[in-house]
Amino acid sequence: MKKSVRIYLTGIVQNIFFRAFIKENAERYNVKGFVRNLEDGRIEIFLEGDSENVNKMIELCKKGPKHAQIRKVEIKGEKFQNFKSFKILHI
């Protein structure tokens, strides 16, 4: 079964290779979508793929890489958009 979610993370999440961490794991779990820094300091992540793999990615996003300090996680269900890859977007 397919699943799509949009995640917003707040905390110490920028400038610590967070986006690269998310992209690397998304590719490992064959999850498509994007990750980007927002101007307000949050990270936005759009994930879609098999439910099991998207759920694994959600758990990884809640923890982040070694130096991340996640304070708030917002997760919203989204319509499946059929992304072909996972990208790091720049504002």
DOMI-5488 format. One record per residue: x, z, y of N, C-alpha, C in turn. Coordinates in Angstrom, 1 decimal, padded with zeros to 4 digits, always signed. Layout:
<pts>
<pt><n_east>X</n_east><n_up>Z</n_up><n_north>Y</n_north><ca_east>X</ca_east><ca_up>Z</ca_up><ca_north>Y</ca_north><c_east>X</c_east><c_up>Z</c_up><c_north>Y</c_north></pt>
...
</pts>
This chain:
<pts>
<pt><n_east>+000.8</n_east><n_up>+000.0</n_up><n_north>-001.2</n_north><ca_east>+000.0</ca_east><ca_up>+000.0</ca_up><ca_north>+000.0</ca_north><c_east>+000.9</c_east><c_up>+000.0</c_up><c_north>+001.2</c_north></pt>
<pt><n_east>+000.5</n_east><n_up>-000.8</n_up><n_north>+002.2</n_north><ca_east>+001.3</ca_east><ca_up>-000.9</ca_up><ca_north>+003.5</ca_north><c_east>+000.9</c_east><c_up>+000.2</c_up><c_north>+004.5</c_north></pt>
<pt><n_east>+001.8</n_east><n_up>+000.6</n_up><n_north>+005.3</n_north><ca_east>+001.6</ca_east><ca_up>+001.6</ca_up><ca_north>+006.3</ca_north><c_east>+002.4</c_east><c_up>+001.3</c_up><c_north>+007.6</c_north></pt>
<pt><n_east>+001.8</n_east><n_up>+001.6</n_up><n_north>+008.7</n_north><ca_east>+002.4</ca_east><ca_up>+001.4</ca_up><ca_north>+010.0</ca_north><c_east>+002.2</c_east><c_up>+002.6</c_up><c_north>+010.9</c_north></pt>
<pt><n_east>+003.3</n_east><n_up>+003.1</n_up><n_north>+011.5</n_north><ca_east>+003.2</ca_east><ca_up>+004.3</ca_up><ca_north>+012.4</ca_north><c_east>+004.1</c_east><c_up>+004.0</c_up><c_north>+013.6</c_north></pt>
<pt><n_east>+003.7</n_east><n_up>+004.7</n_up><n_north>+014.7</n_north><ca_east>+004.5</ca_east><ca_up>+004.7</ca_up><ca_north>+015.9</ca_north><c_east>+004.9</c_east><c_up>+006.2</c_up><c_north>+016.1</c_north></pt>
<pt><n_east>+006.2</n_east><n_up>+006.5</n_up><n_north>+016.3</n_north><ca_east>+006.7</ca_east><ca_up>+007.8</ca_up><ca_north>+016.4</ca_north><c_east>+007.3</c_east><c_up>+008.0</c_up><c_north>+017.8</c_north></pt>
<pt><n_east>+007.0</n_east><n_up>+009.1</n_up><n_north>+018.5</n_north><ca_east>+007.8</ca_east><ca_up>+009.5</ca_up><ca_north>+019.7</ca_north><c_east>+008.5</c_east><c_up>+010.8</c_up><c_north>+019.4</c_north></pt>
<pt><n_east>+009.8</n_east><n_up>+010.8</n_up><n_north>+019.7</n_north><ca_east>+010.6</ca_east><ca_up>+012.0</ca_up><ca_north>+019.5</ca_north><c_east>+011.1</c_east><c_up>+012.5</c_up><c_north>+020.8</c_north></pt>
<pt><n_east>+011.0</n_east><n_up>+013.8</n_up><n_north>+021.0</n_north><ca_east>+011.5</ca_east><ca_up>+014.4</ca_up><ca_north>+022.2</ca_north><c_east>+012.6</c_east><c_up>+015.4</c_up><c_north>+021.8</c_north></pt>
<pt><n_east>+013.6</n_east><n_up>+015.6</n_up><n_north>+022.6</n_north><ca_east>+014.7</ca_east><ca_up>+016.5</ca_up><ca_north>+022.3</ca_north><c_east>+016.0</c_east><c_up>+015.9</c_up><c_north>+022.7</c_north></pt>
<pt><n_east>+017.1</n_east><n_up>+016.3</n_up><n_north>+022.0</n_north><ca_east>+018.4</ca_east><ca_up>+015.7</ca_up><ca_north>+022.3</ca_north><c_east>+018.5</c_east><c_up>+014.6</c_up><c_north>+021.2</c_north></pt>
<pt><n_east>+018.1</n_east><n_up>+013.4</n_up><n_north>+021.7</n_north><ca_east>+018.0</ca_east><ca_up>+012.3</ca_up><ca_north>+020.8</ca_north><c_east>+018.7</c_east><c_up>+011.0</c_up><c_north>+021.3</c_north></pt>
<pt><n_east>+019.1</n_east><n_up>+011.0</n_up><n_north>+022.5</n_north><ca_east>+019.8</ca_east><ca_up>+009.8</ca_up><ca_north>+023.0</ca_north><c_east>+021.3</c_east><c_up>+010.0</c_up><c_north>+023.1</c_north></pt>
<pt><n_east>+022.0</n_east><n_up>+008.9</n_up><n_north>+023.0</n_north><ca_east>+023.5</ca_east><ca_up>+008.9</ca_up><ca_north>+023.1</ca_north><c_east>+024.2</c_east><c_up>+009.7</c_up><c_north>+022.0</c_north></pt>
<pt><n_east>+023.5</n_east><n_up>+009.8</n_up><n_north>+020.9</n_north><ca_east>+024.2</ca_east><ca_up>+010.4</ca_up><ca_north>+019.7</ca_north><c_east>+024.0</c_east><c_up>+009.5</c_up><c_north>+018.5</c_north></pt>
<pt><n_east>+024.0</n_east><n_up>+008.2</n_up><n_north>+018.7</n_north><ca_east>+023.9</ca_east><ca_up>+007.2</ca_up><ca_north>+017.6</ca_north><c_east>+022.6</c_east><c_up>+007.4</c_up><c_north>+016.9</c_north></pt>
<pt><n_east>+021.6</n_east><n_up>+007.9</n_up><n_north>+017.5</n_north><ca_east>+020.3</ca_east><ca_up>+008.1</ca_up><ca_north>+016.9</ca_north><c_east>+019.6</c_east><c_up>+006.7</c_up><c_north>+016.5</c_north></pt>
<pt><n_east>+019.7</n_east><n_up>+005.8</n_up><n_north>+017.4</n_north><ca_east>+019.1</ca_east><ca_up>+004.5</ca_up><ca_north>+017.1</ca_north><c_east>+019.8</c_east><c_up>+003.8</c_up><c_north>+015.9</c_north></pt>
<pt><n_east>+021.1</n_east><n_up>+003.9</n_up><n_north>+015.8</n_north><ca_east>+021.8</ca_east><ca_up>+003.3</ca_up><ca_north>+014.7</ca_north><c_east>+021.5</c_east><c_up>+004.0</c_up><c_north>+013.4</c_north></pt>
<pt><n_east>+021.3</n_east><n_up>+005.3</n_up><n_north>+013.5</n_north><ca_east>+020.9</ca_east><ca_up>+006.1</ca_up><ca_north>+012.3</ca_north><c_east>+019.6</c_east><c_up>+005.6</c_up><c_north>+011.8</c_north></pt>
<pt><n_east>+018.6</n_east><n_up>+005.4</n_up><n_north>+012.7</n_north><ca_east>+017.3</ca_east><ca_up>+005.0</ca_up><ca_north>+012.3</ca_north><c_east>+017.4</c_east><c_up>+003.6</c_up><c_north>+011.7</c_north></pt>
<pt><n_east>+018.1</n_east><n_up>+002.7</n_up><n_north>+012.3</n_north><ca_east>+018.1</ca_east><ca_up>+001.3</ca_up><ca_north>+011.8</ca_north><c_east>+018.8</c_east><c_up>+001.3</c_up><c_north>+010.5</c_north></pt>
<pt><n_east>+019.9</n_east><n_up>+002.0</n_up><n_north>+010.3</n_north><ca_east>+020.6</ca_east><ca_up>+002.0</ca_up><ca_north>+009.0</ca_north><c_east>+019.7</c_east><c_up>+002.4</c_up><c_north>+007.9</c_north></pt>
<pt><n_east>+018.9</n_east><n_up>+003.5</n_up><n_north>+008.1</n_north><ca_east>+018.0</ca_east><ca_up>+004.0</ca_up><ca_north>+007.1</ca_north><c_east>+016.8</c_east><c_up>+003.1</c_up><c_north>+006.9</c_north></pt>
<pt><n_east>+016.3</n_east><n_up>+002.5</n_up><n_north>+007.9</n_north><ca_east>+015.2</ca_east><ca_up>+001.6</ca_up><ca_north>+007.8</ca_north><c_east>+015.6</c_east><c_up>+000.4</c_up><c_north>+006.9</c_north></pt>
<pt><n_east>+016.8</n_east><n_up>-000.1</n_up><n_north>+007.1</n_north><ca_east>+017.2</ca_east><ca_up>-001.2</ca_up><ca_north>+006.3</ca_north><c_east>+017.4</c_east><c_up>-000.7</c_up><c_north>+004.8</c_north></pt>
<pt><n_east>+017.9</n_east><n_up>+000.5</n_up><n_north>+004.6</n_north><ca_east>+018.1</ca_east><ca_up>+001.0</ca_up><ca_north>+003.3</ca_north><c_east>+016.7</c_east><c_up>+001.2</c_up><c_north>+002.6</c_north></pt>
<pt><n_east>+015.7</n_east><n_up>+001.6</n_up><n_north>+003.3</n_north><ca_east>+014.3</ca_east><ca_up>+001.7</ca_up><ca_north>+002.7</ca_north><c_east>+013.4</c_east><c_up>+000.5</c_up><c_north>+002.8</c_north></pt>
<pt><n_east>+014.0</n_east><n_up>-000.6</n_up><n_north>+003.3</n_north><ca_east>+013.2</ca_east><ca_up>-001.8</ca_up><ca_north>+003.5</ca_north><c_east>+012.0</c_east><c_up>-001.6</c_up><c_north>+004.4</c_north></pt>
<pt><n_east>+012.2</n_east><n_up>-000.9</n_up><n_north>+005.5</n_north><ca_east>+011.1</ca_east><ca_up>-000.7</ca_up><ca_north>+006.5</ca_north><c_east>+011.4</c_east><c_up>-001.5</c_up><c_north>+007.7</c_north></pt>
<pt><n_east>+010.4</n_east><n_up>-002.1</n_up><n_north>+008.2</n_north><ca_east>+010.6</ca_east><ca_up>-003.0</ca_up><ca_north>+009.4</ca_north><c_east>+010.0</c_east><c_up>-002.4</c_up><c_north>+010.6</c_north></pt>
<pt><n_east>+010.4</n_east><n_up>-002.9</n_up><n_north>+011.8</n_north><ca_east>+009.9</ca_east><ca_up>-002.4</ca_up><ca_north>+013.1</ca_north><c_east>+011.0</c_east><c_up>-002.4</c_up><c_north>+014.1</c_north></pt>
<pt><n_east>+011.0</n_east><n_up>-001.3</n_up><n_north>+014.9</n_north><ca_east>+012.0</ca_east><ca_up>-001.2</ca_up><ca_north>+016.0</ca_north><c_east>+012.2</c_east><c_up>+000.3</c_up><c_north>+016.4</c_north></pt>
<pt><n_east>+013.3</n_east><n_up>+000.5</n_up><n_north>+017.1</n_north><ca_east>+013.6</ca_east><ca_up>+001.8</ca_up><ca_north>+017.7</ca_north><c_east>+014.1</c_east><c_up>+001.5</c_up><c_north>+019.1</c_north></pt>
<pt><n_east>+013.8</n_east><n_up>+002.3</n_up><n_north>+020.1</n_north><ca_east>+014.3</ca_east><ca_up>+002.2</ca_up><ca_north>+021.4</ca_north><c_east>+014.2</c_east><c_up>+003.5</c_up><c_north>+022.2</c_north></pt>
<pt><n_east>+015.2</n_east><n_up>+003.6</n_up><n_north>+023.1</n_north><ca_east>+015.2</ca_east><ca_up>+004.7</ca_up><ca_north>+024.1</ca_north><c_east>+014.1</c_east><c_up>+004.4</c_up><c_north>+025.1</c_north></pt>
<pt><n_east>+013.4</n_east><n_up>+005.4</n_up><n_north>+025.5</n_north><ca_east>+012.4</ca_east><ca_up>+005.3</ca_up><ca_north>+026.6</ca_north><c_east>+013.0</c_east><c_up>+005.9</c_up><c_north>+027.9</c_north></pt>
<pt><n_east>+012.6</n_east><n_up>+005.5</n_up><n_north>+029.0</n_north><ca_east>+013.1</ca_east><ca_up>+005.9</ca_up><ca_north>+030.3</ca_north><c_east>+012.9</c_east><c_up>+007.4</c_up><c_north>+030.5</c_north></pt>
<pt><n_east>+011.9</n_east><n_up>+008.0</n_up><n_north>+029.9</n_north><ca_east>+011.6</ca_east><ca_up>+009.4</ca_up><ca_north>+030.0</ca_north><c_east>+012.5</c_east><c_up>+010.3</c_up><c_north>+029.1</c_north></pt>
<pt><n_east>+013.4</n_east><n_up>+009.7</n_up><n_north>+028.4</n_north><ca_east>+014.3</ca_east><ca_up>+010.5</ca_up><ca_north>+027.5</ca_north><c_east>+013.9</c_east><c_up>+010.6</c_up><c_north>+026.0</c_north></pt>
<pt><n_east>+012.6</n_east><n_up>+010.1</n_up><n_north>+025.8</n_north><ca_east>+012.2</ca_east><ca_up>+010.1</ca_up><ca_north>+024.4</ca_north><c_east>+012.7</c_east><c_up>+008.9</c_up><c_north>+023.6</c_north></pt>
<pt><n_east>+012.5</n_east><n_up>+008.9</n_up><n_north>+022.3</n_north><ca_east>+012.8</ca_east><ca_up>+007.8</ca_up><ca_north>+021.4</ca_north><c_east>+011.5</c_east><c_up>+007.3</c_up><c_north>+020.9</c_north></pt>
<pt><n_east>+011.3</n_east><n_up>+006.0</n_up><n_north>+020.9</n_north><ca_east>+010.1</ca_east><ca_up>+005.4</ca_up><ca_north>+020.3</ca_north><c_east>+010.5</c_east><c_up>+004.6</c_up><c_north>+019.1</c_north></pt>
<pt><n_east>+009.8</n_east><n_up>+004.9</n_up><n_north>+018.0</n_north><ca_east>+010.1</ca_east><ca_up>+004.2</ca_up><ca_north>+016.7</ca_north><c_east>+008.8</c_east><c_up>+003.6</c_up><c_north>+016.1</c_north></pt>
<pt><n_east>+008.9</n_east><n_up>+002.4</n_up><n_north>+015.8</n_north><ca_east>+007.7</ca_east><ca_up>+001.7</ca_up><ca_north>+015.1</ca_north><c_east>+008.2</c_east><c_up>+001.4</c_up><c_north>+013.7</c_north></pt>
<pt><n_east>+007.5</n_east><n_up>+001.9</n_up><n_north>+012.7</n_north><ca_east>+007.9</ca_east><ca_up>+001.7</ca_up><ca_north>+011.3</ca_north><c_east>+006.7</c_east><c_up>+001.1</c_up><c_north>+010.6</c_north></pt>
<pt><n_east>+007.0</n_east><n_up>+000.1</n_up><n_north>+009.7</n_north><ca_east>+006.0</ca_east><ca_up>-000.4</ca_up><ca_north>+008.8</ca_north><c_east>+006.6</c_east><c_up>-000.9</c_up><c_north>+007.5</c_north></pt>
<pt><n_east>+005.9</n_east><n_up>-000.7</n_up><n_north>+006.4</n_north><ca_east>+006.3</ca_east><ca_up>-001.1</ca_up><ca_north>+005.1</ca_north><c_east>+005.5</c_east><c_up>-000.4</c_up><c_north>+004.1</c_north></pt>
<pt><n_east>+006.1</n_east><n_up>-000.3</n_up><n_north>+002.9</n_north><ca_east>+005.4</ca_east><ca_up>+000.4</ca_up><ca_north>+001.8</ca_north><c_east>+005.2</c_east><c_up>+001.9</c_up><c_north>+002.2</c_north></pt>
<pt><n_east>+004.0</n_east><n_up>+002.4</n_up><n_north>+001.9</n_north><ca_east>+003.7</ca_east><ca_up>+003.8</ca_up><ca_north>+002.3</ca_north><c_east>+004.8</c_east><c_up>+004.8</c_up><c_north>+002.0</c_north></pt>
<pt><n_east>+005.3</n_east><n_up>+004.7</n_up><n_north>+000.7</n_north><ca_east>+006.3</ca_east><ca_up>+005.7</ca_up><ca_north>+000.3</ca_north><c_east>+007.5</c_east><c_up>+005.6</c_up><c_north>+001.1</c_north></pt>
<pt><n_east>+008.0</n_east><n_up>+004.4</n_up><n_north>+001.4</n_north><ca_east>+009.2</ca_east><ca_up>+004.3</ca_up><ca_north>+002.2</ca_north><c_east>+009.0</c_east><c_up>+004.7</c_up><c_north>+003.7</c_north></pt>
<pt><n_east>+007.9</n_east><n_up>+004.3</n_up><n_north>+004.2</n_north><ca_east>+007.6</ca_east><ca_up>+004.8</ca_up><ca_north>+005.6</ca_north><c_east>+007.5</c_east><c_up>+006.3</c_up><c_north>+005.7</c_north></pt>
<pt><n_east>+006.9</n_east><n_up>+006.9</n_up><n_north>+004.7</n_north><ca_east>+006.9</ca_east><ca_up>+008.4</ca_up><ca_north>+004.6</ca_north><c_east>+008.3</c_east><c_up>+009.0</c_up><c_north>+004.6</c_north></pt>
<pt><n_east>+009.2</n_east><n_up>+008.4</n_up><n_north>+003.8</n_north><ca_east>+010.6</ca_east><ca_up>+008.8</ca_up><ca_north>+003.7</ca_north><c_east>+011.2</c_east><c_up>+008.7</c_up><c_north>+005.1</c_north></pt>
<pt><n_east>+011.0</n_east><n_up>+007.6</n_up><n_north>+005.8</n_north><ca_east>+011.5</ca_east><ca_up>+007.4</ca_up><ca_north>+007.1</ca_north><c_east>+011.0</c_east><c_up>+008.4</c_up><c_north>+008.1</c_north></pt>
<pt><n_east>+009.7</n_east><n_up>+008.7</n_up><n_north>+008.0</n_north><ca_east>+009.1</ca_east><ca_up>+009.7</ca_up><ca_north>+008.9</ca_north><c_east>+009.9</c_east><c_up>+011.1</c_up><c_north>+008.8</c_north></pt>
<pt><n_east>+010.1</n_east><n_up>+011.4</n_up><n_north>+007.5</n_north><ca_east>+010.9</ca_east><ca_up>+012.7</ca_up><ca_north>+007.3</ca_north><c_east>+012.3</c_east><c_up>+012.6</c_up><c_north>+007.9</c_north></pt>
<pt><n_east>+013.0</n_east><n_up>+011.5</n_up><n_north>+007.7</n_north><ca_east>+014.3</ca_east><ca_up>+011.3</ca_up><ca_north>+008.3</ca_north><c_east>+014.2</c_east><c_up>+011.4</c_up><c_north>+009.9</c_north></pt>
<pt><n_east>+013.2</n_east><n_up>+010.8</n_up><n_north>+010.4</n_north><ca_east>+013.0</ca_east><ca_up>+010.8</ca_up><ca_north>+011.9</ca_north><c_east>+012.9</c_east><c_up>+012.2</c_up><c_north>+012.4</c_north></pt>
<pt><n_east>+012.2</n_east><n_up>+013.1</n_up><n_north>+011.7</n_north><ca_east>+011.9</ca_east><ca_up>+014.4</ca_up><ca_north>+012.1</ca_north><c_east>+013.2</c_east><c_up>+015.2</c_up><c_north>+012.1</c_north></pt>
<pt><n_east>+014.2</n_east><n_up>+014.9</n_up><n_north>+011.3</n_north><ca_east>+015.5</ca_east><ca_up>+015.6</ca_up><ca_north>+011.2</ca_north><c_east>+016.5</c_east><c_up>+014.9</c_up><c_north>+012.1</c_north></pt>
<pt><n_east>+016.6</n_east><n_up>+013.6</n_up><n_north>+012.1</n_north><ca_east>+017.6</ca_east><ca_up>+012.9</ca_up><ca_north>+012.8</ca_north><c_east>+019.0</c_east><c_up>+013.0</c_up><c_north>+012.3</c_north></pt>
<pt><n_east>+020.0</n_east><n_up>+012.4</n_up><n_north>+012.9</n_north><ca_east>+021.4</ca_east><ca_up>+012.6</ca_up><ca_north>+012.5</ca_north><c_east>+021.9</c_east><c_up>+013.9</c_up><c_north>+012.8</c_north></pt>
<pt><n_east>+023.1</n_east><n_up>+014.2</n_up><n_north>+012.5</n_north><ca_east>+023.8</ca_east><ca_up>+015.5</ca_up><ca_north>+012.6</ca_north><c_east>+023.6</c_east><c_up>+016.2</c_up><c_north>+013.9</c_north></pt>
<pt><n_east>+023.8</n_east><n_up>+015.6</n_up><n_north>+015.0</n_north><ca_east>+023.8</ca_east><ca_up>+016.3</ca_up><ca_north>+016.3</ca_north><c_east>+022.4</c_east><c_up>+016.2</c_up><c_north>+017.0</c_north></pt>
<pt><n_east>+021.4</n_east><n_up>+015.6</n_up><n_north>+016.4</n_north><ca_east>+020.1</ca_east><ca_up>+015.6</ca_up><ca_north>+017.1</ca_north><c_east>+019.4</c_east><c_up>+016.9</c_up><c_north>+017.0</c_north></pt>
<pt><n_east>+018.7</n_east><n_up>+017.2</n_up><n_north>+018.1</n_north><ca_east>+017.9</ca_east><ca_up>+018.4</ca_up><ca_north>+018.2</ca_north><c_east>+016.4</c_east><c_up>+017.9</c_up><c_north>+018.5</c_north></pt>
<pt><n_east>+015.6</n_east><n_up>+017.7</n_up><n_north>+017.5</n_north><ca_east>+014.3</ca_east><ca_up>+017.3</ca_up><ca_north>+017.7</ca_north><c_east>+013.4</c_east><c_up>+018.4</c_up><c_north>+018.1</c_north></pt>
<pt><n_east>+012.7</n_east><n_up>+018.3</n_up><n_north>+019.2</n_north><ca_east>+011.8</ca_east><ca_up>+019.4</ca_up><ca_north>+019.7</ca_north><c_east>+010.4</c_east><c_up>+019.1</c_up><c_north>+019.5</c_north></pt>
<pt><n_east>+010.0</n_east><n_up>+017.8</n_up><n_north>+019.6</n_north><ca_east>+008.6</ca_east><ca_up>+017.4</ca_up><ca_north>+019.4</ca_north><c_east>+008.5</c_east><c_up>+016.1</c_up><c_north>+018.7</c_north></pt>
<pt><n_east>+007.6</n_east><n_up>+015.9</n_up><n_north>+017.8</n_north><ca_east>+007.4</ca_east><ca_up>+014.7</ca_up><ca_north>+017.1</ca_north><c_east>+005.9</c_east><c_up>+014.3</c_up><c_north>+017.2</c_north></pt>
<pt><n_east>+005.6</n_east><n_up>+013.1</n_up><n_north>+017.7</n_north><ca_east>+004.3</ca_east><ca_up>+012.6</ca_up><ca_north>+017.8</ca_north><c_east>+004.2</c_east><c_up>+011.4</c_up><c_north>+016.9</c_north></pt>
<pt><n_east>+003.2</n_east><n_up>+011.4</n_up><n_north>+016.0</n_north><ca_east>+003.0</ca_east><ca_up>+010.3</ca_up><ca_north>+015.1</ca_north><c_east>+001.6</c_east><c_up>+009.7</c_up><c_north>+015.2</c_north></pt>
<pt><n_east>+001.5</n_east><n_up>+008.4</n_up><n_north>+015.4</n_north><ca_east>+000.2</ca_east><ca_up>+007.7</ca_up><ca_north>+015.5</ca_north><c_east>+000.2</c_east><c_up>+006.6</c_up><c_north>+014.5</c_north></pt>
<pt><n_east>-000.9</n_east><n_up>+006.5</n_up><n_north>+013.8</n_north><ca_east>-001.1</ca_east><ca_up>+005.4</ca_up><ca_north>+012.9</ca_north><c_east>-001.3</c_east><c_up>+004.1</c_up><c_north>+013.7</c_north></pt>
<pt><n_east>-000.8</n_east><n_up>+003.0</n_up><n_north>+013.2</n_north><ca_east>-000.8</ca_east><ca_up>+001.7</ca_up><ca_north>+014.0</ca_north><c_east>-001.3</c_east><c_up>+000.6</c_up><c_north>+013.0</c_north></pt>
<pt><n_east>-001.8</n_east><n_up>-000.5</n_up><n_north>+013.6</n_north><ca_east>-002.2</ca_east><ca_up>-001.7</ca_up><ca_north>+012.9</ca_north><c_east>-000.9</c_east><c_up>-002.4</c_up><c_north>+012.4</c_north></pt>
<pt><n_east>-000.9</n_east><n_up>-002.8</n_up><n_north>+011.1</n_north><ca_east>+000.2</ca_east><ca_up>-003.5</ca_up><ca_north>+010.5</ca_north><c_east>+000.5</c_east><c_up>-004.8</c_up><c_north>+011.3</c_north></pt>
<pt><n_east>+001.8</n_east><n_up>-005.0</n_up><n_north>+011.7</n_north><ca_east>+002.1</ca_east><ca_up>-006.1</ca_up><ca_north>+012.6</ca_north><c_east>+003.0</c_east><c_up>-007.2</c_up><c_north>+011.9</c_north></pt>
<pt><n_east>+003.4</n_east><n_up>-006.9</n_up><n_north>+010.7</n_north><ca_east>+004.2</ca_east><ca_up>-007.8</ca_up><ca_north>+009.9</ca_north><c_east>+005.5</c_east><c_up>-008.2</c_up><c_north>+010.5</c_north></pt>
<pt><n_east>+006.3</n_east><n_up>-007.2</n_up><n_north>+011.0</n_north><ca_east>+007.6</ca_east><ca_up>-007.4</ca_up><ca_north>+011.5</ca_north><c_east>+008.5</c_east><c_up>-008.0</c_up><c_north>+010.3</c_north></pt>
<pt><n_east>+009.5</n_east><n_up>-008.8</n_up><n_north>+010.7</n_north><ca_east>+010.3</ca_east><ca_up>-009.4</ca_up><ca_north>+009.7</ca_north><c_east>+011.6</c_east><c_up>-008.7</c_up><c_north>+009.5</c_north></pt>
<pt><n_east>+012.0</n_east><n_up>-007.8</n_up><n_north>+010.4</n_north><ca_east>+013.2</ca_east><ca_up>-007.1</ca_up><ca_north>+010.3</ca_north><c_east>+013.1</c_east><c_up>-005.7</c_up><c_north>+011.1</c_north></pt>
<pt><n_east>+014.2</n_east><n_up>-005.0</n_up><n_north>+011.2</n_north><ca_east>+014.2</ca_east><ca_up>-003.8</ca_up><ca_north>+012.0</ca_north><c_east>+015.2</c_east><c_up>-003.9</c_up><c_north>+013.1</c_north></pt>
<pt><n_east>+014.8</n_east><n_up>-003.7</n_up><n_north>+014.3</n_north><ca_east>+015.7</ca_east><ca_up>-004.0</ca_up><ca_north>+015.5</ca_north><c_east>+015.8</c_east><c_up>-002.8</c_up><c_north>+016.3</c_north></pt>
<pt><n_east>+017.0</n_east><n_up>-002.7</n_up><n_north>+017.0</n_north><ca_east>+017.2</ca_east><ca_up>-001.8</ca_up><ca_north>+018.1</ca_north><c_east>+016.9</c_east><c_up>-002.5</c_up><c_north>+019.4</c_north></pt>
<pt><n_east>+015.9</n_east><n_up>-002.0</n_up><n_north>+020.1</n_north><ca_east>+015.5</ca_east><ca_up>-002.7</ca_up><ca_north>+021.3</ca_north><c_east>+016.1</c_east><c_up>-002.0</c_up><c_north>+022.5</c_north></pt>
<pt><n_east>+016.4</n_east><n_up>-002.7</n_up><n_north>+023.6</n_north><ca_east>+016.9</ca_east><ca_up>-002.1</ca_up><ca_north>+024.8</ca_north><c_east>+016.0</c_east><c_up>-002.3</c_up><c_north>+025.9</c_north></pt>
<pt><n_east>+015.8</n_east><n_up>-001.3</n_up><n_north>+026.8</n_north><ca_east>+014.9</ca_east><ca_up>-001.4</ca_up><ca_north>+027.9</ca_north><c_east>+015.5</c_east><c_up>-002.3</c_up><c_north>+029.0</c_north></pt>
</pts>
